[in-house]
Amino acid sequence: MSWGFLRDVLSGVNKYSTGIGRIWLAIVFIFRLLVYVVAAEHVWKDEQKEFECNIRQPGCENVCFDHFFPVSQVRLWALQLIMVSTPSLLVVLHVAYRENREKRHRKKLYKDPGSMDGGLLCTYLISLLSKTGFEIAFLFLFYKLYGGFNVPRLVKCDMSPCPNTVDCYISKPTEKKVFLYIVVVTSSLCIVLNVIELTYLVFKYSIKCCFKSYIKKVQDTQEHTKLDSVDHNETTLFHGNDAVTTFRTQDDERNLPTSQHQE
């Protein structure tokens, strides 16, 4: 299987991620993708051919193998990698949409098409929730399909067409168990990182919104205070002018000649 496309997608998301997101990407690259490509595929290469039962009844081995391994662990791991990494493509597509929108309108619509704000922030949060959901779902699926996170050396099978209970042996059980533990540990670590990043982003932008709201409230209060002060000064000046006018009128009347008073 070629993983070039998935690698390119994850590399593109790296420049739009937070510091915690980059740690998640490093874990996916090193402890999941590279381990899978370099080693895991070879460990499970011929798992059905190497699955042996102590009976030569035709069809018995195939039925027992299908019963204990309804889905190949390595293929389920590959599907998990694809499903967990795909939500990151939403972020790349959103940034591409922003860039295309700016080209279409031929003007600057965003400070930076890759800046984590507005719609892009919502898309990033949705991708984090999707990745966390897929991780939890696949861990639960592993547990239910294989009866826990263990690869036994011996399994007993009494499925038809086996005539009785037969012993079947799984090849390289210890090696497969190690890789299964790697899957569980890295998945759990990725879940923790996704939750931490989600909490960090929600807390950061909640604080930012509260701070903006507080600054706006302070500015509105200051403007309201200034307007009240201006209105008060204008009212005082108006009453002062009336008082001056009245005083001048009374003074003029006192200074009039006596004849004018008599008339």
C-alpha positions as CSV (number, residue, x, y, z in Angstrom):
1,M,0.0,0.0,0.0
2,S,1.3,3.5,-0.9
3,W,1.1,6.0,2.0
4,G,2.4,9.0,0.0
5,F,-0.9,10.8,-0.2
6,L,-1.6,10.4,3.5
7,R,1.9,11.7,4.2
8,D,1.4,14.7,2.0
9,V,-1.9,15.5,3.7
10,L,-0.4,15.4,7.2
11,S,2.6,17.5,6.0
12,G,0.2,20.1,4.7
13,V,-1.7,20.2,8.0
14,N,1.5,20.6,10.0
15,K,1.9,24.3,9.1
16,Y,-1.7,25.1,10.3
17,S,-1.5,23.2,13.6
18,T,-0.7,24.3,17.1
19,G,2.3,23.1,19.0
20,I,0.2,20.2,20.5
21,G,-1.1,19.4,17.0
22,R,2.5,19.1,15.7
23,I,3.3,16.6,18.5
24,W,0.3,14.6,17.5
25,L,1.5,14.6,13.9
26,A,5.0,13.4,15.0
27,I,3.5,10.5,16.9
28,V,1.3,9.5,13.9
29,F,4.3,9.7,11.6
30,I,6.9,7.9,13.7
31,F,5.1,5.5,16.0
32,R,2.2,4.6,13.7
33,L,2.8,5.2,10.0
34,L,6.5,4.4,9.8
35,V,6.1,1.4,12.2
36,Y,3.3,0.1,10.1
37,V,5.1,0.5,6.8
38,V,8.5,-0.7,8.0
39,A,7.6,-3.6,10.3
40,A,3.9,-4.4,10.9
41,E,3.0,-5.4,7.4
42,H,5.8,-8.0,7.4
43,V,4.8,-9.4,10.8
44,W,1.2,-10.1,9.6
45,K,2.3,-10.9,6.0
46,D,1.2,-14.6,5.9
47,E,-0.9,-14.8,9.1
48,Q,-3.5,-17.1,7.6
49,K,-1.0,-19.5,6.0
50,E,0.9,-19.7,9.4
51,F,-2.3,-20.3,11.3
52,E,-2.3,-24.1,12.1
53,C,-4.7,-26.4,13.7
54,N,-4.0,-30.0,14.8
55,I,-6.5,-31.5,12.3
56,R,-6.6,-31.9,8.6
57,Q,-10.3,-31.6,8.2
58,P,-11.0,-29.6,5.0
59,G,-12.2,-26.1,5.8
60,C,-11.7,-26.4,9.6
61,E,-8.6,-24.1,9.7
62,N,-10.3,-21.5,7.5
63,V,-13.4,-21.4,9.7
64,C,-11.4,-21.2,12.9
65,F,-9.2,-18.4,11.5
66,D,-12.2,-16.4,10.4
67,H,-13.8,-16.9,13.8
68,F,-10.8,-15.6,15.8
69,F,-9.7,-13.0,13.3
70,P,-12.9,-11.7,11.6
71,V,-10.8,-8.8,10.4
72,S,-7.1,-8.8,9.9
73,Q,-5.5,-6.8,12.7
74,V,-3.0,-5.2,10.3
75,R,-5.8,-4.1,7.9
76,L,-7.9,-2.8,10.7
77,W,-4.8,-0.8,11.9
78,A,-4.4,0.6,8.4
79,L,-8.1,1.6,8.2
80,Q,-7.7,3.3,11.6
81,L,-4.7,5.3,10.3
82,I,-6.7,6.5,7.3
83,M,-9.8,7.4,9.3
84,V,-7.9,9.2,12.0
85,S,-5.8,11.2,9.5
86,T,-8.6,12.1,7.1
87,P,-10.3,14.8,9.3
88,S,-7.1,16.8,9.0
89,L,-7.8,17.2,5.3
90,L,-10.8,19.4,6.3
91,V,-8.3,22.1,7.5
92,V,-6.3,22.0,4.3
93,L,-9.5,22.3,2.2
94,H,-10.7,25.2,4.3
95,V,-7.5,27.1,3.8
96,A,-7.5,26.3,0.1
97,Y,-11.1,27.7,-0.1
98,R,-10.0,30.9,1.6
99,E,-7.1,31.3,-0.8
100,N,-9.3,30.6,-3.8
101,R,-11.9,33.1,-2.5
102,E,-9.2,35.9,-2.3
103,K,-8.1,35.1,-5.8
104,R,-11.6,35.3,-7.1
105,H,-12.4,38.6,-5.5
106,R,-8.9,39.9,-6.2
107,K,-8.5,41.5,-2.8
108,K,-7.3,40.7,0.7
109,L,-10.2,39.2,2.7
110,Y,-8.2,37.7,5.6
111,K,-5.2,38.7,7.5
112,D,-3.8,35.3,6.7
113,P,-5.8,32.4,5.1
114,G,-4.2,30.0,7.5
115,S,-4.9,32.1,10.7
116,M,-6.8,30.1,13.3
117,D,-9.9,32.2,13.7
118,G,-13.6,32.3,12.7
119,G,-14.6,29.5,10.4
120,L,-11.2,27.9,10.2
121,L,-11.2,27.5,14.0
122,C,-14.5,25.7,13.9
123,T,-13.2,23.4,11.2
124,Y,-10.1,22.7,13.2
125,L,-12.2,21.9,16.3
126,I,-14.5,19.6,14.3
127,S,-11.4,17.8,13.0
128,L,-10.1,17.3,16.5
129,L,-13.5,15.9,17.7
130,S,-13.7,13.6,14.6
131,K,-10.1,12.3,15.2
132,T,-10.9,11.6,18.9
133,G,-14.1,9.9,18.0
134,F,-12.4,7.6,15.5
135,E,-9.6,6.7,17.9
136,I,-12.1,5.7,20.7
137,A,-14.3,3.8,18.2
138,F,-11.4,1.8,16.8
139,L,-10.0,1.0,20.3
140,F,-13.5,-0.3,21.2
141,L,-13.7,-2.3,18.0
142,F,-10.3,-3.9,18.6
143,Y,-11.4,-4.9,22.1
144,K,-14.7,-6.4,20.9
145,L,-13.4,-8.2,17.9
146,Y,-10.4,-9.9,19.6
147,G,-11.7,-10.2,23.1
148,G,-9.2,-7.8,24.6
149,F,-5.8,-6.5,23.7
150,N,-4.1,-9.8,23.6
151,V,-2.8,-12.3,21.1
152,P,-2.9,-15.8,22.6
153,R,-0.5,-18.6,21.5
154,L,-3.3,-21.3,21.5
155,V,-6.9,-21.0,20.7
156,K,-9.5,-23.8,20.9
157,C,-12.1,-24.1,18.1
158,D,-15.2,-26.2,17.9
159,M,-16.8,-24.5,14.8
160,S,-18.4,-26.5,12.1
161,P,-17.1,-28.3,9.9
162,C,-14.5,-29.2,12.7
163,P,-15.7,-32.6,14.0
164,N,-14.7,-31.8,17.6
165,T,-12.8,-29.2,19.6
166,V,-9.4,-28.6,18.0
167,D,-6.3,-26.7,19.1
168,C,-5.1,-23.9,16.7
169,Y,-1.8,-22.1,17.0
170,I,-1.2,-18.5,16.1
171,S,2.2,-17.7,14.5
172,K,4.5,-15.1,16.2
173,P,2.0,-14.3,19.0
174,T,4.5,-12.3,21.1
175,E,5.6,-10.1,18.2
176,K,2.0,-9.4,17.2
177,K,1.2,-8.7,20.8
178,V,4.0,-6.0,20.9
179,F,2.6,-4.3,17.9
180,L,-0.9,-4.5,19.2
181,Y,0.3,-2.8,22.4
182,I,1.9,-0.1,20.3
183,V,-1.5,0.5,18.6
184,V,-3.2,0.8,22.0
185,V,-0.6,3.1,23.6
186,T,-0.2,5.4,20.6
187,S,-4.0,5.6,20.2
188,S,-4.5,6.5,23.8
189,L,-1.7,9.1,23.6
190,C,-3.3,10.6,20.5
191,I,-6.6,10.8,22.3
192,V,-5.0,12.6,25.3
193,L,-3.3,15.1,23.0
194,N,-6.5,15.8,21.0
195,V,-8.4,16.4,24.2
196,I,-5.6,18.7,25.6
197,E,-5.5,20.6,22.3
198,L,-9.2,21.0,22.1
199,T,-9.3,22.3,25.7
200,Y,-6.5,24.6,25.0
201,L,-8.1,26.2,21.9
202,V,-11.5,26.5,23.6
203,F,-10.0,28.1,26.7
204,K,-7.7,30.4,24.7
205,Y,-10.4,31.8,22.4
206,S,-12.9,32.0,25.3
207,I,-10.5,34.2,27.2
208,K,-9.8,36.2,24.0
209,C,-13.6,36.8,23.4
210,C,-14.1,37.7,27.1
211,F,-11.2,40.2,26.9
212,K,-12.5,41.7,23.7
213,S,-16.0,42.0,25.3
214,Y,-14.5,43.7,28.4
215,I,-12.4,46.1,26.3
216,K,-15.5,47.0,24.3
217,K,-17.6,47.5,27.4
218,V,-14.9,49.8,28.9
219,Q,-14.7,51.8,25.7
220,D,-18.5,52.2,25.6
221,T,-18.6,53.3,29.2
222,Q,-15.9,55.9,28.5
223,E,-17.7,57.2,25.5
224,H,-21.0,57.4,27.4
225,T,-19.2,59.3,30.2
226,K,-17.7,61.8,27.7
227,L,-21.1,62.4,26.2
228,D,-22.7,63.0,29.6
229,S,-19.9,65.4,30.4
230,V,-20.4,67.3,27.2
231,D,-24.2,67.5,27.7
232,H,-23.6,68.7,31.3
233,N,-21.2,71.4,30.1
234,E,-23.6,72.6,27.4
235,T,-26.5,72.8,29.9
236,T,-24.4,74.8,32.3
237,L,-23.2,77.2,29.6
238,F,-26.8,77.7,28.4
239,H,-28.0,78.5,31.9
240,G,-25.0,80.8,32.5
241,N,-25.8,82.7,29.3
242,D,-29.4,83.2,30.5
243,A,-28.3,84.5,33.8
244,V,-25.8,86.9,32.2
245,T,-28.6,88.2,29.9
246,T,-31.0,88.7,32.7
247,F,-28.4,90.5,34.8
248,R,-27.6,92.8,31.9
249,T,-31.2,93.6,31.3
250,Q,-31.8,94.6,34.9
251,D,-28.7,96.7,35.0
252,D,-29.7,98.6,31.8
253,E,-33.1,99.3,33.4
254,R,-31.4,100.9,36.4
255,N,-29.2,103.1,34.2
256,L,-32.1,104.5,32.2
257,P,-32.8,108.4,32.7
258,T,-35.6,109.4,35.2
259,S,-37.8,110.8,32.4
260,Q,-37.8,107.5,30.6
261,H,-38.8,105.9,33.9
262,Q,-41.7,108.3,34.3
263,E,-42.9,107.9,30.8
